[in-house]
Amino acid sequence: MTETSSTLLDRATEAAARRTPDGIAKRVRGLSDRMVAWLFIAPTILLLLAINIFPLIWAIQLSFTNYRANRPNEPIKNIGLSNYSRILNDADTWIAMQATAHFVFWTIVLQTVIGFTLAYLIDRKFRGHAFWTTIILVPMMLSPAVVGNFWRFLYEPQIGLFAYIVSFVTGLPTTDIQMLSNVSLAPWSIIIVDTWMWTPYVMLICLAGLRSIPDYIYEAAEVDRASNWRQFWSITLPMALPFIMLAVLFRGIENFKMFDMVNLLTGGGPGSTTEVASITLKREAFEKWRTGYSSAFAIILFVAVFGLANIYVKVLNRVKSR
């Protein structure tokens, strides 16, 4: 069956070669392997340039101007670094960055701790572990819009299940449990939702790290009479650390640009308590229509994320090379 398939493929290739004009055939034969490879990847590169690189270059250009998208007929003036100076000296910008840092820090801590714990338990391969793995992965498969509206309903003080559970445990009346409108609780309401949704993602990465540890290392440790606690700190955690750090990197980048969940749950409120950097950027660009200013803000965020990620990757490479 295999020989027949290969024979048919050879015949089809020969037929295509015969039908190819002599001029084109000679040009193709004269191309090197590197040139043929470039011909194959050129469409993808052009698509990436059109979708990613061109908007970035355009945003950099707009960041040095006073351009407003709602006033396209006004003359565009080059104002140099004025937008960047105003952003870096604006107190509201630093408040938004502080809210972003608070959100990123606590979501990463909770998702890493809970995700690794779940991965460690599932790696024990108890009875029904495949079923529970599937159940745990369900939140990650849902759309952020679905998750946001679902949790917004749960947080409702009058009819929400979350308020009734907290009221049952603490004895507080449900009307006092205002998760989305309370200044102190609103940031944590978003942290809880993001942790619920993306902890399974961290769990999968950590589980891959745990499954990559060879069994013979644990067998050697048991021969040396190492306790389970000693095996965890000397074998499991160090060898799974690169995977944990990789999960932290992915979630850190994603949470730094978090927009949809905050917009659905609180819209940046109450006041500006949950106004993370992406919400500020959206308001500057599409509510105040300060396109040049918002472009500069976007470039600052890009440089911050890219710089921090680059430093983190270098640290990750050092950990992996140990």
KOLLUM-221906 format. One line per field, with one value per residue (C-alpha): x, y, z; residue number from 1. Coordinates in pm, 1 decimal, padded with zeros to 6 digits. Layout:
N
east = c(X|...) .
north = c(Y|...) .
up = c(Z|...) .
guke = c(NUM|...) .
This chain:
322
east = c(00000.0|00288.7|00472.4|00154.7|00107.1|00469.8|00444.1|00132.7|00303.4|00610.3|00389.8|00199.0|00525.6|00662.4|00336.8|00348.4|00712.8|00631.5|00352.2|00571.7|00699.7|01069.6|01154.6|00996.4|01143.4|01495.7|01450.4|01325.9|01613.7|01858.4|01725.6|01912.3|01745.4|01769.4|01591.6|01314.9|01270.6|01240.2|00980.0|00767.4|00788.8|00769.2|00383.7|00378.5|00644.4|00453.7|00134.1|00311.1|00458.5|00114.0|-00061.0|00205.5|00503.5|00323.7|00076.0|00368.3|00567.5|00256.3|00186.3|00545.4|00503.5|00170.3|00316.1|00520.8|00217.0|-00103.8|-00319.9|-00683.2|-00875.4|-01206.8|-01059.0|-00889.8|-00900.4|-00703.5|-00336.2|-00104.9|00177.9|00498.2|00531.3|00840.4|00854.6|00575.7|00331.1|00586.5|00673.1|00308.6|00241.9|00540.7|00456.2|00084.2|-00022.6|-00318.9|-00080.2|00112.1|-00210.7|-00314.3|00029.1|00002.7|-00338.7|-00191.5|00103.6|-00130.5|-00344.4|-00048.0|00130.2|-00160.1|-00294.9|00049.9|00102.7|-00238.4|-00235.5|00117.0|00057.5|-00283.6|-00182.6|00130.9|-00057.4|-00323.6|-00056.8|00128.1|-00189.7|-00292.9|00057.2|-00000.7|-00240.0|-00511.3|-00831.6|-01036.0|-00752.0|-00833.2|-01193.5|-01094.8|-00830.8|-01101.4|-01329.1|-01049.5|-00973.5|-01330.8|-01287.6|-00991.6|-01202.1|-01469.4|-01479.3|-01376.8|-01710.3|-01897.0|-01681.4|-01719.6|-02097.4|-02121.0|-01920.8|-02095.8|-02419.0|-02256.2|-02134.2|-02482.5|-02560.1|-02933.6|-02940.8|-02576.1|-02459.6|-02124.8|-02293.3|-02508.9|-02205.0|-02010.2|-02317.2|-02361.0|-01994.7|-01953.2|-02307.9|-02305.0|-02621.2|-02601.0|-02667.4|-02335.8|-02136.2|-02081.2|-01790.8|-01799.4|-01895.0|-01681.3|-01349.4|-01162.7|-01327.2|-01349.0|-00981.2|-01003.1|-01320.2|-01124.6|-00829.1|-01060.7|-01218.6|-00886.5|-00742.6|-01045.9|-01018.2|-00642.9|-00516.5|-00581.8|-00341.1|-00064.7|-00155.8|-00103.6|00242.4|00343.9|00203.3|00417.8|00720.1|00636.8|00580.0|00920.1|01109.0|01257.2|01136.6|01486.7|01577.5|01301.7|01406.0|01764.3|01634.4|01429.5|01739.1|01913.1|01610.1|01512.3|01172.9|00889.3|00944.5|01313.8|01237.2|00998.6|01248.7|01556.5|01410.7|01054.4|01066.6|01412.9|01341.9|00994.4|01113.1|01181.4|00825.2|00687.3|00888.3|00762.6|00402.9|00474.5|00617.1|00312.6|00060.1|00256.0|00252.1|-00116.8|-00223.1|-00021.3|-00241.6|-00563.8|-00863.9|-01170.9|-01232.3|-01187.3|-01406.7|-01684.4|-01684.0|-01611.1|-01524.0|-01237.6|-01458.3|-01563.9|-01397.3|-01058.2|-00989.7|-00964.1|-00851.9|-00555.1|-00324.7|-00525.1|-00845.9|-00663.7|-00531.0|-00879.5|-01027.2|-00753.9|-00786.3|-01161.7|-01330.3|-01104.9|-00979.9|-00622.4|-00473.2|-00117.7|-00116.2|-00259.2|-00006.2|00274.8|00118.1|00094.7|00462.5|00560.5|00362.5|00520.0|00872.4|00800.0|00661.1|00930.7|01211.1|01085.0|01016.3|01365.0|01526.8|01305.5|01393.0|01762.8|01703.8|01497.8|01779.7|02023.2|01790.5|01752.2|02128.5|02196.6) .
north = c(00000.0|00234.2|00154.7|00225.0|00561.2|00662.1|00556.2|00767.6|01061.8|01027.3|01014.4|01324.3|01508.3|01412.9|01522.8|01859.9|01901.9|01831.5|02089.5|02358.7|02604.9|02566.8|02921.7|02881.0|02532.4|02662.6|02945.1|02706.7|02465.7|02754.7|02855.7|02749.8|02576.4|02897.5|03094.4|02834.8|02850.5|03229.8|03199.5|02979.9|03201.6|03536.4|03553.1|03492.6|03757.6|04009.8|03931.5|03981.7|04309.3|04429.3|04322.1|04384.7|04588.2|04855.2|04950.2|04965.7|05199.5|05410.1|05431.2|05544.5|05813.5|05931.7|05943.7|06249.6|06439.2|06603.3|06387.8|06325.1|06051.7|06236.4|06544.1|06401.8|06732.9|06930.1|06991.0|06743.9|06907.9|06740.1|06811.7|06599.1|06428.3|06638.2|06345.1|06124.4|06400.1|06463.3|06092.4|06035.0|06343.7|06268.1|06142.1|05952.7|05750.5|05630.4|05549.9|05330.8|05165.7|05101.9|04937.9|04727.9|04619.9|04524.3|04317.3|04148.5|04064.4|03901.5|03713.4|03567.3|03468.8|03303.0|03134.2|03001.0|02864.8|02712.7|02594.6|02419.1|02263.0|02124.5|01998.7|01826.2|01655.1|01545.0|01413.9|01161.5|00989.2|00909.8|00738.0|00961.8|01211.4|01236.5|01332.7|01601.0|01735.7|01787.7|01959.4|02191.9|02291.7|02404.5|02773.2|02817.9|02703.8|02969.3|03305.8|03605.3|03767.9|03463.9|03450.3|03823.8|03820.4|03496.3|03636.5|03970.9|03781.7|03585.4|03908.4|04064.8|04140.4|04065.3|03745.3|03647.0|03311.7|03457.6|03704.3|03428.9|03206.3|03488.5|03582.9|03223.3|03198.2|03543.2|03627.9|03960.3|04064.6|04015.4|04385.8|04469.7|04245.4|04485.1|04321.0|04538.0|04872.0|04862.0|05044.6|04784.4|04475.5|04568.1|04497.2|04160.5|04070.1|04093.5|03904.3|03621.0|03592.1|03597.1|03339.9|03114.3|03136.3|03104.6|02885.3|02576.9|02721.1|02747.1|02399.6|02252.2|02405.5|02293.0|01946.3|01921.9|02009.3|01749.1|01480.5|01557.8|01458.4|01106.3|00838.4|00705.4|01023.1|00954.2|00588.2|00691.0|00927.1|00646.2|00424.8|00704.8|00705.5|01062.4|01159.4|01282.8|01634.7|01614.8|01481.1|01769.8|02040.5|01876.4|01718.9|01820.0|02194.8|02264.9|02058.3|02205.5|02561.5|02651.8|02550.4|02752.4|03054.7|03008.5|03009.8|03324.9|03490.8|03408.7|03512.9|03826.2|03949.1|03866.9|04024.1|04339.5|04410.7|04286.8|04473.7|04259.7|04127.0|04466.5|04634.1|04377.1|04366.2|04719.5|04935.0|05076.9|05176.2|05248.5|05580.0|05480.6|05199.6|04927.8|05149.9|04951.9|05081.2|04927.6|05097.9|05432.4|05374.9|05296.6|05611.2|05832.1|05681.6|05628.8|05859.9|06166.4|06096.9|06198.1|05961.1|06093.7|06093.0|05740.2|05619.1|05745.5|05571.3|05246.6|05272.3|05326.3|05016.7|04815.9|04917.4|04839.7|04492.0|04412.6|04527.0|04340.1|04026.3|04040.6|04061.1|03780.9|03554.8|03601.3|03495.0|03199.6|03088.7|03098.3|02882.1|02633.5|02610.1|02509.9) .
up = c(00000.0|00084.0|-00241.4|-00442.9|-00269.4|-00328.1|-00695.2|-00745.7|-00575.8|-00801.3|-01111.7|-01000.6|-00936.6|-01278.7|-01445.2|-01268.5|-01368.2|-01734.6|-01735.6|-01578.5|-01841.3|-01918.2|-01808.3|-01464.0|-01422.6|-01489.9|-01238.5|-00969.9|-01028.2|-00991.7|-00648.2|-00338.6|-00045.0|00156.3|-00115.4|-00141.5|00234.9|00218.7|-00055.4|00171.2|00479.3|00296.9|00300.3|00675.9|00737.1|00525.1|00718.3|01052.1|00929.6|00825.6|01147.4|01414.4|01301.5|01097.1|01378.2|01624.2|01399.9|01338.1|01713.2|01775.1|01511.5|01657.3|02009.5|01910.8|01781.9|01907.3|01678.9|01775.2|01593.5|01626.5|01455.3|01145.7|00955.3|01213.4|01134.2|01307.1|01501.9|01613.5|01985.6|02054.2|02394.4|02542.7|02561.6|02736.4|02983.5|03069.4|03120.5|03347.7|03554.1|03581.2|03924.7|03774.9|03560.1|03861.7|04046.0|03750.7|03745.9|04119.7|04071.5|03788.4|04002.7|04289.0|04052.6|03880.8|04206.3|04387.0|04085.6|04015.2|04379.1|04415.1|04074.8|04123.1|04473.3|04397.9|04050.5|04170.0|04461.8|04228.1|03986.3|04272.4|04391.4|04041.1|03975.1|04258.2|04013.0|04264.6|04162.3|03934.2|03878.8|03505.2|03580.7|03831.7|03591.9|03331.0|03583.4|03695.9|03336.3|03262.9|03372.8|03139.3|02842.0|02893.4|02721.4|02937.8|02851.7|02986.3|03298.9|03363.1|03336.4|03536.2|03827.5|03809.4|03873.7|04159.4|04320.7|04326.6|04694.0|04663.9|04457.6|04417.0|04551.7|04664.2|04900.2|05051.8|05113.2|05279.9|05482.5|05596.7|05706.9|05865.3|05972.9|05785.7|05601.6|05225.7|05163.7|05332.0|05098.3|04809.0|04627.0|04314.4|04468.1|04782.2|04750.3|04954.9|04806.0|04436.8|04355.8|04530.2|04342.2|04015.1|04161.7|04270.7|03924.6|03739.3|03980.9|03933.9|03556.3|03497.2|03780.6|03559.4|03301.6|03562.9|03684.9|03337.0|03301.9|03651.1|03584.2|03270.3|03482.9|03745.9|03482.3|03326.5|03643.1|03593.1|03832.2|03891.6|04083.5|04335.7|04349.6|04430.8|04699.3|04854.8|04861.1|05054.1|05289.2|05206.7|05348.5|05130.1|05260.4|05174.5|04826.6|04766.9|04861.8|04707.2|04390.7|04304.6|04361.4|04208.0|03895.7|03848.2|03914.8|03545.3|03457.7|03749.8|03639.2|03282.8|03406.6|03607.8|03295.8|03081.8|03344.1|03434.9|03074.7|03032.3|03361.6|03299.6|02996.9|03159.7|03022.2|02951.0|03301.7|03468.4|03208.9|03253.3|03633.4|03752.3|03450.9|03657.3|03953.0|04212.3|04139.3|04003.1|04250.0|03985.9|03699.3|03572.1|03299.4|03015.2|03133.4|03151.0|02800.6|02669.7|02825.7|02686.7|02338.1|02295.4|02548.0|02554.9|02198.5|02281.8|02026.7|02037.4|02417.7|02435.5|02175.8|02396.0|02694.8|02495.1|02397.9|02762.3|02864.3|02581.6|02680.7|03047.6|02972.8|02717.0|02947.7|03252.7|03046.2|02895.2|03239.1|03366.5|03071.7|03144.9|03505.0|03380.6|03150.3|03441.4|03650.1|03363.9|03312.2|03672.2) .
guke = c(1|2|3|4|5|6|7|8|9|10|11|12|13|14|15|16|17|18|19|20|21|22|23|24|25|26|27|28|29|30|31|32|33|34|35|36|37|38|39|40|41|42|43|44|45|46|47|48|49|50|51|52|53|54|55|56|57|58|59|60|61|62|63|64|65|66|67|68|69|70|71|72|73|74|75|76|77|78|79|80|81|82|83|84|85|86|87|88|89|90|91|92|93|94|95|96|97|98|99|100|101|102|103|104|105|106|107|108|109|110|111|112|113|114|115|116|117|118|119|120|121|122|123|124|125|126|127|128|129|130|131|132|133|134|135|136|137|138|139|140|141|142|143|144|145|146|147|148|149|150|151|152|153|154|155|156|157|158|159|160|161|162|163|164|165|166|167|168|169|170|171|172|173|174|175|176|177|178|179|180|181|182|183|184|185|186|187|188|189|190|191|192|193|194|195|196|197|198|199|200|201|202|203|204|205|206|207|208|209|210|211|212|213|214|215|216|217|218|219|220|221|222|223|224|225|226|227|228|229|230|231|232|233|234|235|236|237|238|239|240|241|242|243|244|245|246|247|248|249|250|251|252|253|254|255|256|257|258|259|260|261|262|263|264|265|266|267|268|269|270|271|272|273|274|275|276|277|278|279|280|281|282|283|284|285|286|287|288|289|290|291|292|293|294|295|296|297|298|299|300|301|302|303|304|305|306|307|308|309|310|311|312|313|314|315|316|317|318|319|320|321|322) .
